[in-house]
Amino acid sequence: MIKKGLKVKVLCGRDKSKEGEVIEIDRSRNRAKVKDINMVKKHVKTTKEKKGGIFSKESFIHISNLKLIDEKLKSKKKEAKK
């Protein structure tokens, strides 16, 4: 089960084979935000309080496109190869 704070690997899409940490999860839509994955540009209008412009931020990606990475198994595989 994918939870907030765990490391995951992207299985398909433009960020295929990249790894990152889960920031946020939307259980109702089965989607998750991963740090520095699926970056989109957001155009923000200037207001009295905030300066506008173009900002990059993470967008949601479907949970079926993510694979949980187990750090313990990863280190064991490296030791077995040596």
N, C-alpha and C positions, 0 to 999 in steps of 0.2 A: 504494500500500500504506500502510495506516495504522500508524504507529509511535508509541512513547511520546515525548511532547514536542511532537508536531505539533499544529497548530490544525485543528479540525474544526467543521462546522456540522451541527446536528441536523435531519433531514429530516421526521420525523413523531413524534407523541406529544405529551405535555403541554408539553414544552420545545421545540416546533417553532420553527425559525429562530434559535435561540440558538447562540452560538459559545463554544468553550472549548478547553482544552488537554488532551490525553490524558494521564492519570496512570498507568494500568495497563492491560494487555491480557491476556486469557485466550484463547490461541490454540485450545485444545481445544474450547471452547464458542463461539468466534467472537464474543466480547464484549469491550467496552472500558469503562473508567471515565473520565468526562470531568469536569474540575473544575467544580463548582457546577451540574452537570446531573443530572437524575434523582435528586434528593435524597429520602431516605426517613428516617423516624423509627425509631430503634433504642432499645428499652427495655432498660436494663442494670441488673442486680441489684447491690446494694451488697455489697462484700466487705471484708475487713480492710484490703486494700491500696488499693482504689479506691472512690470515692464513686459511687453509682448515680444513675440518672435517665434522662431522655429526651434522646438525642443525635441530631442530624441528620448524615447522612453520604451520600456518593455511592454509587449502586448501578450495577451493570453495565447497559449498553445494547448491543443487537445492532449489529454492525459495518455491516450493511446499511442501518441507519437513520442512518448518519453519512456526511458528504461532506467530503473533504479540501479545505482552503482553501489556495490558493497565493497568498502575499502579493505575489509579483512580478506575477502577472497582475492582481490587484486594483488595484494602483497604476497599471498601464498602462491599464486600462479608465477610471479616473478622469481620466487625462491625455487620453485620446482624446475624452471627452465635452466637455472644456474647449475 
